[in-house]
Amino acid sequence: MPKARLLRDRKMILADGGIVQIKVWEVLAPVPPSEHRFKYALYYGKDGERLVGYDNERGKGDHKHVKGTELLYAFTDIETLLTDFIADVEALRGEPL
């Protein structure tokens, strides 16, 4: 049985050159200290700079990056995660995706 099952894998290149990439996996066991069984890496950047990122790397748990600032993120479910990420991207861009 694989250690992870890819649930979402999408990459968009925007008209202004920005990149949005979404990857979400279901894992067999939580990535500590997260308590849920998902691993995710959500990215929005432009010109080689990460402007918004959400992830849950081992040892850090659920968190997000917004223009160089790292903040805790309260994960509830995948749909809310994606909604929150898109909202942060749109707020930074000043327009919908």
Secondary structure, 3 states (H helix, E strand, C coil): CCCEEEEEEEEEECCCCCEEEEEEEEECCCCCCCCCCEEEEEEEEECCEEEEEEECCCCCCCEEEECCEEEECCCCCHHHHHHHHHHHHHHHHCCCC
